[in-house]
Amino acid sequence: MPRGTVHHTGAGEPSWSLNLSYCPATWLDLLHAGLQERLAASPRWRGIVTGVGGDACARDANRLPELLGELRTLLDDPGEAEALARSFLDGGVKQ
């Protein structure tokens, strides 16, 4: 049965029920694990958030557009995408 499907069961007489569930990895798990490992190695990504706000000084200190450009470049590189998957498979899902 697909994840999140609302359903109802019934036996019509006294019975026992057994529910087996497992938690397979999601694409989000893969990206999260790979990006966490990859970006945590960069001092720029570990930096403190600055530049959030409406004034000119805050805009000048905002590094988010620059970091997002770096992230786009990383995600567009097939070799880097493969490295993200390898990182996930080597380390598993950390919860």
Summary of the structure (lengths in Angstrom):
residues: 95
radius of gyration: 21.7
end to end distance: 25.0
largest distance: 71.6
contacts: 163
relative contact order: 0.15
helix: 54%
strand: 0%
